[in-house]
Amino acid sequence: MHLLFFFFMSLPFFYIDHIDTSAASIALNEETSRHIVQVLRMKAGEQLQLTDGKGNLFTAEVNDNNKKKCAVTLLNTSNIQRSANNITIAISLIKNNSRFEWFLEKATELGVTTIIPLLCERTEKQHFRLDRMKNILVSAMLQSQQCWLPVLYEPTRLGDLVMRQFDDCKKYIAHCEDEKNKEQLHQQINKSSNQLIMIGPEGDFTSEEIGSAIQHHFIPVALGNTRLRTETAGVVVAALLTQLKKSAD
């Protein structure tokens, strides 16, 4: 995993996937240690902050500035509460990998809870590097100074997703067929519920996929009066739903 850090407030801010709060001293991995000691030139007694991506923010002090195994002592812990309502975006993989990565970055910055890469009949590219994609999420989380990392699923086939149970969740499918007879997403949203929306590939969902989703209680919606690229639609949805979530809190 590549080193990812930013400055949280005035302190360097790092992501650590697991932090043992009972340990007297926490050894950081070699890459993080080298950056702290050789790049930032931090000394024993200086402070930094860590997050595990699960809402926890730790302030820690360097107690051993070894460039290969820097160790820190936890000074205090705070928990950043997340809104009660979850936002899940299930979005088709697309041919241009960099555009999908752009969506992941922006969705994380906006505060999306869960991202499900979707495999549809018209999905052109099905290769997915989970480790690289997770690094993009981590980088975006730190850059936007958040302590919650979105849950990222392995690619999931649409047929499997529509049959999955999602408790207390309003489910939507954004598609381009029969546009005049669909309401806009913002007209359908129930701000007090968890939200799941499916976004299709370049070329849209097939009629069969749309029918299957509707049979499984997905509500068909439109995202505006223009045709959007898959990744653009994903960011539009992320911005709309996170803004509505904030107004409901």
C-alpha positions as CSV (number, residue, x, y, z in Angstrom):
1,M,0.0,0.0,0.0
2,H,1.3,3.4,-0.9
3,L,1.8,5.9,1.9
4,L,-1.1,8.3,2.2
5,F,-1.2,11.2,4.6
6,F,-2.3,14.8,4.9
7,F,-2.3,17.5,7.5
8,F,-5.4,17.4,9.8
9,M,-5.7,20.8,11.2
10,S,-2.0,21.6,12.1
11,L,-0.9,18.0,12.6
12,P,0.2,15.4,10.0
13,F,-2.7,13.0,9.4
14,F,-2.3,9.3,8.5
15,Y,-4.5,6.3,7.9
16,I,-3.8,3.1,9.7
17,D,-6.2,0.3,9.0
18,H,-6.0,-1.2,12.5
19,I,-5.0,0.5,15.8
20,D,-4.6,-1.4,19.0
21,T,-5.8,1.1,21.6
22,S,-4.7,-1.2,24.5
23,A,-1.0,-1.1,23.4
24,A,1.4,1.1,25.3
25,S,3.3,1.8,22.1
26,I,2.2,1.4,18.5
27,A,4.8,0.6,15.8
28,L,4.0,2.1,12.4
29,N,4.8,0.3,9.1
30,E,8.1,1.0,7.4
31,E,6.7,3.3,4.7
32,T,4.9,5.5,7.1
33,S,7.9,5.5,9.5
34,R,10.2,6.6,6.7
35,H,7.9,9.4,5.7
36,I,7.6,10.7,9.3
37,V,11.3,10.5,10.1
38,Q,13.0,11.3,6.8
39,V,10.5,13.5,4.9
40,L,8.7,15.3,7.7
41,R,11.8,15.1,10.0
42,M,9.7,14.5,13.1
43,K,11.4,13.9,16.4
44,A,10.4,12.2,19.6
45,G,7.9,14.2,21.4
46,E,6.2,15.6,18.3
47,Q,2.5,14.9,17.6
48,L,0.6,13.5,14.7
49,Q,-2.9,12.2,14.1
50,L,-4.2,8.8,12.9
51,T,-7.5,7.4,11.8
52,D,-8.7,3.9,11.2
53,G,-11.4,5.0,8.7
54,K,-14.1,3.8,11.1
55,G,-14.8,7.2,12.7
56,N,-11.9,7.2,15.2
57,L,-9.4,10.0,15.4
58,F,-6.3,9.4,17.4
59,T,-3.8,12.0,18.6
60,A,-0.4,10.4,19.1
61,E,3.1,11.3,20.1
62,V,6.3,10.0,18.5
63,N,8.3,8.1,21.1
64,D,10.9,6.4,18.8
65,N,11.8,8.1,15.5
66,N,13.4,5.0,14.0
67,K,13.1,5.4,10.2
68,K,12.1,1.8,9.7
69,K,9.9,1.3,12.7
70,C,8.7,4.6,14.1
71,A,6.6,4.1,17.3
72,V,4.0,6.4,18.8
73,T,2.0,6.6,22.0
74,L,-1.7,7.4,21.9
75,L,-2.6,10.5,23.8
76,N,-6.3,10.7,23.2
77,T,-9.1,9.3,21.1
78,S,-12.2,10.9,19.7
79,N,-15.0,9.4,17.7
80,I,-16.5,11.3,14.8
81,Q,-20.2,10.4,14.5
82,R,-21.6,9.5,11.1
83,S,-25.1,10.3,10.0
84,A,-27.7,7.6,10.8
85,N,-28.7,7.3,7.2
86,N,-26.5,5.5,4.8
87,I,-25.9,6.3,1.1
88,T,-25.0,3.4,-1.2
89,I,-24.1,3.9,-4.8
90,A,-24.0,0.8,-7.1
91,I,-22.3,2.0,-10.2
92,S,-21.2,0.1,-13.3
93,L,-17.5,-0.2,-14.1
94,I,-16.6,1.8,-17.2
95,K,-14.1,1.5,-20.0
96,N,-12.0,4.5,-19.0
97,N,-10.5,3.5,-15.6
98,S,-9.3,7.0,-14.7
99,R,-12.9,8.2,-14.9
100,F,-14.1,5.6,-12.5
101,E,-11.3,6.5,-10.2
102,W,-12.4,10.1,-10.4
103,F,-15.9,9.1,-9.3
104,L,-14.4,7.1,-6.3
105,E,-12.5,10.2,-5.2
106,K,-15.4,12.6,-5.5
107,A,-17.9,10.2,-3.9
108,T,-15.5,9.8,-0.9
109,E,-15.0,13.5,-0.5
110,L,-18.8,14.0,-0.5
111,G,-19.3,11.4,2.2
112,V,-20.9,8.4,0.5
113,T,-21.2,5.4,2.8
114,T,-20.9,2.4,0.5
115,I,-19.8,2.0,-3.1
116,I,-20.6,-1.2,-5.1
117,P,-18.9,-1.6,-8.5
118,L,-21.6,-3.1,-10.7
119,L,-21.4,-5.6,-13.5
120,C,-24.2,-5.2,-16.1
121,E,-25.0,-6.7,-19.5
122,R,-23.4,-3.7,-21.2
123,T,-20.4,-3.2,-18.8
124,E,-17.4,-3.2,-21.1
125,K,-14.6,-3.5,-18.6
126,Q,-14.7,-5.9,-15.7
127,H,-11.1,-5.8,-14.4
128,F,-10.9,-4.3,-11.0
129,R,-7.9,-3.7,-8.7
130,L,-9.4,-3.5,-5.2
131,D,-6.1,-2.5,-3.6
132,R,-5.6,0.4,-5.9
133,M,-9.2,1.6,-5.6
134,K,-9.1,1.4,-1.8
135,N,-5.9,3.6,-1.9
136,I,-7.8,6.2,-3.9
137,L,-10.6,6.2,-1.2
138,V,-8.1,6.6,1.6
139,S,-6.3,9.5,-0.2
140,A,-9.7,11.2,-0.7
141,M,-10.7,10.6,2.9
142,L,-7.6,12.2,4.2
143,Q,-7.6,15.0,1.8
144,S,-11.1,16.0,2.8
145,Q,-10.2,15.5,6.5
146,Q,-12.7,12.8,7.3
147,C,-12.5,9.8,9.5
148,W,-14.9,7.5,7.8
149,L,-13.7,5.4,4.8
150,P,-16.5,4.2,2.5
151,V,-17.1,0.5,2.3
152,L,-15.9,-0.7,-1.1
153,Y,-17.4,-4.0,-2.4
154,E,-15.9,-6.4,-5.0
155,P,-17.6,-6.1,-8.4
156,T,-21.1,-7.4,-8.1
157,R,-23.5,-8.7,-10.8
158,L,-26.7,-6.7,-11.1
159,G,-28.8,-9.9,-10.9
160,D,-27.2,-10.7,-7.5
161,L,-27.5,-7.2,-6.2
162,V,-31.3,-6.8,-6.9
163,M,-32.1,-10.0,-5.0
164,R,-30.0,-8.9,-2.0
165,Q,-31.9,-7.8,1.1
166,F,-31.3,-4.2,2.2
167,D,-33.1,-3.4,5.5
168,D,-34.8,-0.1,5.9
169,C,-33.6,1.1,2.5
170,K,-35.2,3.0,-0.3
171,K,-33.9,1.6,-3.6
172,Y,-33.7,3.4,-6.9
173,I,-32.5,2.7,-10.5
174,A,-31.5,5.6,-12.6
175,H,-32.0,4.8,-16.3
176,C,-32.7,6.6,-19.6
177,E,-35.7,4.6,-20.9
178,D,-39.1,6.2,-20.9
179,E,-37.7,9.4,-19.5
180,K,-41.0,11.4,-19.6
181,N,-42.8,8.9,-17.3
182,K,-40.2,8.9,-14.5
183,E,-39.9,11.4,-11.6
184,Q,-36.6,13.1,-10.9
185,L,-34.6,11.5,-8.1
186,H,-34.9,14.6,-5.8
187,Q,-38.7,14.3,-6.0
188,Q,-38.6,10.7,-4.8
189,I,-36.1,10.9,-1.9
190,N,-37.2,10.1,1.6
191,K,-34.6,11.9,3.7
192,S,-35.2,9.8,6.7
193,S,-34.2,6.5,5.0
194,N,-31.1,4.8,3.9
195,Q,-30.7,5.2,0.2
196,L,-29.4,2.8,-2.5
197,I,-29.2,3.8,-6.2
198,M,-28.0,1.9,-9.2
199,I,-26.3,3.7,-12.1
200,G,-25.8,1.9,-15.3
201,P,-22.9,1.6,-17.9
202,E,-22.3,3.5,-21.1
203,G,-25.3,2.4,-23.1
204,D,-27.5,2.2,-20.1
205,F,-29.2,-0.8,-18.5
206,T,-31.0,-3.3,-20.7
207,S,-34.8,-3.4,-20.6
208,E,-34.5,-6.8,-18.9
209,E,-32.3,-5.4,-16.2
210,I,-34.6,-2.5,-15.6
211,G,-37.6,-4.8,-15.4
212,S,-35.8,-7.1,-12.9
213,A,-34.9,-4.2,-10.7
214,I,-38.4,-2.8,-10.7
215,Q,-39.8,-6.3,-9.8
216,H,-37.5,-6.2,-6.8
217,H,-38.9,-2.9,-5.6
218,F,-36.3,-0.5,-7.2
219,I,-38.0,2.8,-8.1
220,P,-37.1,4.1,-11.6
221,V,-35.8,7.7,-11.5
222,A,-34.3,10.3,-13.8
223,L,-31.3,12.5,-13.0
224,G,-32.1,15.6,-15.1
225,N,-32.9,16.6,-18.6
226,T,-29.5,15.7,-20.1
227,R,-27.7,12.4,-20.7
228,L,-24.9,12.0,-18.3
229,R,-21.8,9.9,-18.4
230,T,-21.8,7.1,-15.9
231,E,-19.2,8.7,-13.6
232,T,-20.9,12.1,-13.9
233,A,-24.2,10.6,-12.9
234,G,-22.5,9.0,-9.9
235,V,-21.1,12.3,-8.7
236,V,-24.5,14.1,-9.2
237,V,-26.2,11.4,-7.1
238,A,-23.5,11.6,-4.4
239,A,-23.8,15.3,-4.2
240,L,-27.6,15.3,-4.1
241,L,-28.0,12.5,-1.6
242,T,-25.3,13.7,0.8
243,Q,-26.8,17.3,0.8
244,L,-30.2,15.9,1.5
245,K,-28.8,13.8,4.3
246,K,-27.1,16.8,5.9
247,S,-30.4,18.7,5.7
248,A,-32.2,15.8,7.5
249,D,-29.7,15.6,10.4
